[in-house]
Amino acid sequence: MKFLRLNNIFFINLCFEIKNMNLIKKLGATNILLLCLCASIIAVSEYLFFSGDQLHGIFVGIWAPMLIGLMIFFKLIRIDR
């Protein structure tokens, strides 16, 4: 039950920050687009996996962590400069 309350509080705070556009300023438009892309990749991989095409679901599901890893890598390169 505590987890659900904490999750709801997090979601409310996230909606409040999006409403005030603080989240877009903090993350940047490119990072938000890539995170939305990762979320859609995860949704597609779950659909493929649970519809019976398990190998393709796993293959597509690997793309999301790779994109997040690339985001972190490029951010580290940008910080070093």
C-alpha positions in Angstrom: 0.0 0.0 0.0 2.9 2.4 0.8 4.3 1.8 -2.7 1.0 2.8 -4.3 0.9 6.0 -2.3 4.5 6.8 -3.1 3.9 6.1 -6.8 0.9 8.3 -6.8 2.8 11.1 -5.1 5.6 10.8 -7.7 3.1 10.8 -10.6 1.4 13.9 -9.2 4.7 15.7 -8.8 5.7 14.7 -12.3 2.4 16.0 -13.7 2.9 19.3 -11.8 6.4 19.7 -13.2 5.3 19.0 -16.7 2.5 21.5 -16.3 5.0 24.1 -15.2 7.4 23.1 -18.0 10.2 22.6 -15.5 10.7 19.1 -16.6 11.3 20.1 -20.2 13.8 22.7 -19.2 15.7 20.3 -16.9 15.8 17.4 -19.3 15.7 19.0 -22.7 13.4 18.3 -25.6 15.8 15.7 -27.2 16.0 13.6 -24.0 12.2 13.7 -23.5 11.8 12.5 -27.1 14.2 9.7 -26.6 12.6 8.6 -23.4 9.2 8.6 -25.1 10.8 6.5 -27.9 12.1 4.1 -25.2 8.7 3.8 -23.6 7.1 3.0 -27.0 9.8 0.4 -27.7 9.0 -1.2 -24.4 5.3 -1.3 -25.2 5.9 -2.8 -28.7 8.2 -5.4 -27.2 5.7 -6.4 -24.6 3.0 -6.7 -27.3 5.2 -8.9 -29.4 6.3 -11.0 -26.4 2.8 -11.6 -25.1 1.2 -12.1 -28.5 3.4 -15.2 -29.0 6.3 -13.9 -30.9 8.7 -14.1 -27.9 12.0 -14.0 -29.7 11.2 -10.8 -31.6 9.8 -9.3 -28.4 13.1 -9.9 -26.6 15.1 -8.6 -29.6 13.0 -5.4 -29.7 13.1 -5.1 -25.9 16.9 -4.9 -26.0 16.8 -1.6 -28.0 15.4 0.5 -25.1 18.4 -0.1 -22.7 20.8 0.5 -25.6 19.2 3.9 -26.4 19.3 4.9 -22.7 22.9 3.8 -22.5 23.7 5.9 -25.6 22.0 8.9 -24.0 24.1 8.6 -20.9 27.3 8.1 -23.0 26.7 11.2 -25.1 25.8 13.2 -22.0 29.1 12.2 -20.4 31.0 13.2 -23.5 29.2 16.6 -23.5 30.1 17.1 -19.8 33.8 16.4 -20.5 34.0 19.2 -23.1 
